[in-house]
């Protein structure tokens, strides 16, 4: 037998494996005959017998057959559907150790996507939560029927099987309560439920959003048709059973798509918006507005941005990918001027309203791409001292990175929700900027996601 055959595994083959670290999706990572193996549910330090489920020339995927030596940090996940749901990846890992492993995920990304000497990088300890449960202010649960009962939850891991989640451990209690009540109302009124396979029926999704500080709840019912059967009775039942619901909205999505929202939104009852407070700033949230999902950690994250920006009151600041203006407003009290931009028109409308409500006359917003708007401002003689970027998971547009390198602000503060694209972009920015430090912040306990705030100083 040659060495190549000896080293290759086959599907359904058992083999011993020691787990070295967690991968970016929260799976255990080990090496068998020098080839990487990914095992969901396995934890660093564990010695297991693995069963190969997929064999690729570069890697193997496997599942746990049995655990020979268990991690001292393994705990019983409190959620009864933890393994089926896939929404949380790390409930079986003690929270203090989750924070350690998340920092390691950031280190791995820097090792893989940059040529920085890792020992010279100041990657700080992850900022965690005192109570890492019930922290999410928004749920988007698909609705279905099972044995005559209305269920609501998420599609299972790698499947189209809807998992009923009666009490989600990471959602705010008000969110769980509202979803449970609405399921019962839909059943009692016998309102048509959408069937994903047959593409028939009416109610597709129930979305709840909670203002942590205000206690206000917004409910969005996504339907496949403009007509909502028994609409008046539905509205009345929600008002009676859920007095905390201050805003009730219908959204129409008649397309066969995995996107949750459709183009048309209809106001059913109460206000158009709910209110939320972060620190001493308040925000109006309409049904489609993006807002951070963990308000408690958002305050910690934005304070880290403020620390990294180190403003003295004299600086001109750019808030790129500004959304509804949360970060820019957070910094505006200590900046000479803040200018933000976003490609979503509704976000800029909300950002302008938020700035006006707080009488921040030194803040302004434009619709468009940063890589087009910033050069225009520079041409007009307005040069930024600090640029703050908080891009989507795909990272920064290369045009924006080149714009930053041309604009040469003294400081760049990069907020990232994806360590891989963060590392890639830092490598590009390192032509002109030194990474002062990386501060991981745990915005999503029990999951493998990690947010970072990076302070970059012009060399």
C-alpha positions, -999 to +999 in steps of 0.1 A: +000+000+000+015+034-009+016+063+015-012+081-004-037+052+001-026+048+037-034+084+045-068+086+028-100+081+047-133+067+034-168+078+043-182+059+074-146+050+085-139+054+122-106+069+134-091+084+166-088+122+167-075+149+191-093+182+188-068+211+187-090+242+184-124+256+173-129+265+136-146+297+125-181+280+124-176+266+160-167+231+149-138+211+165-107+210+143-082+181+145-056+165+122-055+129+109-025+118+089-017+156+086-051+163+069-075+187+086-107+173+100-138+193+110-161+178+137-192+198+147-198+195+185-163+185+194-143+207+218-106+216+221-086+191+241-111+163+236-099+129+224-127+113+203-135+085+179-147+103+148-167+089+119-160+103+084-191+119+068-174+136+038-139+131+024-124+159+003-088+159-010-080+189+012-102+182+043-125+157+060-158+163+077-167+139+105-191+134+134-185+123+170-189+085+174-178+086+210-157+108+233-128+091+250-116+121+269-140+149+276-132+186+279-136+199+315-154+229+298-181+207+282-216+216+297-251+204+291-268+228+266-300+242+282-319+244+249-338+212+241-334+217+203-297+228+204-284+200+182-312+202+156-316+240+153-280+251+145-287+287+155-263+284+184-231+264+179-215+267+214-241+261+241-222+230+251-191+250+259-187+268+293-191+306+287-157+316+301-141+292+276-162+305+247-145+339+252-111+323+251-119+304+219-134+334+202-101+353+206-084+322+192-107+324+161-095+360+156-058+348+159-064+320+134-078+345+109-048+367+112-025+337+108-043+326+077-050+359+058-021+382+068+016+382+070+017+400+103+040+385+130+013+372+153+034+377+184+036+414+177-002+419+174-020+431+205-052+409+204-070+417+236-091+394+258-127+391+246-152+414+263-181+391+274-215+395+290-225+391+327-256+372+316-250+355+282-287+345+276-319+362+263-298+390+248-313+392+212-338+419+206-352+405+174-365+371+162-375+361+126-393+328+129-407+309+099-443+296+105-456+261+097-482+235+106-475+202+124-503+179+133-528+207+132-507+230+155-490+262+144-453+260+149-426+287+145-388+286+145-358+281+122-350+256+095-327+228+109-290+226+102-285+218+064-321+208+060-355+221+051-371+207+083-388+235+103-377+232+140-404+245+165-386+268+190-412+275+218-387+293+241-354+304+225-327+307+251-310+337+234-341+357+226-355+384+249-384+370+271-409+395+255-400+382+221-406+346+231-439+355+248-451+375+217-443+346+193-460+320+215-492+342+218-493+349+180-490+311+172-520+304+194-540+333+179-533+321+143-545+286+153-576+298+172-586+320+143-577+292+118-557+316+096-541+300+066-504+291+072-479+291+043-466+257+031-430+261+019-431+229-002-465+235-019-460+273-021-495+278-008-511+295+022-508+330+037-487+336+069-450+329+062-430+345+090-435+362+124-409+388+133-407+404+168-384+432+179-381+444+215-369+477+229-348+465+258-349+499+276-385+509+266-402+475+268-420+483+235-426+454+211-430+455+173-446+426+155-443+421+117-464+394+101-450+384+067-477+371+043-476+356+008-507+376-003-518+412+002-551+399+017-547+389+053-576+367+063-596+377+094-574+408+097-596+428+121-600+398+145-563+391+144-554+428+152-580+428+181-567+395+196-530+408+195-541+441+212-559+422+239-534+395+246-502+415+240-507+451+253-469+456+250-471+455+212-468+491+203-464+486+165-481+460+143-471+457+107-478+434+077-452+428+051-461+412+017-436+387+002-452+369-027-419+357-042-405+321-039-374+332-022-353+327+010-354+364+016-378+372+045-391+407+036-410+416+004-412+451-010-446+461+003-452+470+040-487+478+054-492+494+088-519+475+107-521+491+142-503+512+168-473+532+158-451+529+127-420+526+149-409+515+183-383+534+204-350+521+218-323+537+239-285+532+238-267+551+264-282+586+263-292+583+226-327+572+215-337+557+182-369+552+163-369+517+147-392+510+117-399+474+106-371+473+079-344+493+098-311+475+107-302+478+144-277+459+164-292+427+178-276+428+212-282+463+228-262+455+260-230+446+241-236+473+215-230+500+242-197+482+251-187+479+214-195+516+206-175+527+237-146+507+223-150+526+190-149+559+209-118+548+228-100+538+195-110+570+178-095+591+207-113+623+196-104+657+211-132+678+196-112+690+166-116+660+143-136+656+111-150+620+112-163+598+084-189+571+094-188+547+064-216+521+061-234+543+086-268+526+087-292+546+109-262+566+122-257+548+155-218+550+155-216+585+141-240+599+167-221+580+194-190+599+184-206+632+175-203+648+210-165+646+209-160+654+172-159+687+153-180+672+125-193+637+115-203+628+079-219+595+072-231+576+041-250+544+032-264+530+000-298+523+017-320+553+013-344+544+042-314+541+066-302+577+056-337+590+062-337+574+097-301+586+104-311+622+096-342+620+118-320+605+147-295+634+143-323+660+143-339+645+174-307+648+193-299+683+179-266+672+165-260+700+140-224+688+134-237+655+118-248+650+082-256+621+060-257+612+023-270+583+002-243+566-018-210+546-017-181+558+005-156+552-023-175+578-045-185+603-018-152+606+002-131+616-029-158+642-038-155+657-002-117+657-004-119+675-038-142+701-022-115+707+005-130+686+033-104+661+046-112+635+073-090+630+103-107+597+113-126+572+092-148+546+110-159+516+089-184+489+100-190+469+068-212+438+063-198+403+066-183+404+031-159+431+044-149+464+027-153+471-010-118+473-024-127+508-038-132+520-002-099+506+010-081+524-019-100+556-010-088+553+026-052+548+015-055+579-008-074+600+019-047+591+045-067+599+076-046+599+108-067+571+123-089+543+110-113+524+133-125+491+118-156+474+133-160+439+119-184+409+124-162+385+103-126+379+113-116+364+079-126+395+058-113+417+086-078+401+083-079+404+045-087+441+047-061+448+074-035+433+051-044+459+024-045+488+049-011+478+064+006+495+035+000+527+053-014+518+087-002+500+118-026+478+138-024+493+173-047+467+188-077+444+181-104+442+207-128+413+204-164+419+217-188+390+222-220+403+206-235+368+201-229+345+231-235+307+225-226+312+188-193+311+170-196+347+158-172+374+171-172+411+166-139+431+167-130+468+170-095+475+155-075+507+161-053+516+131-027+544+133-010+560+103+026+549+101 
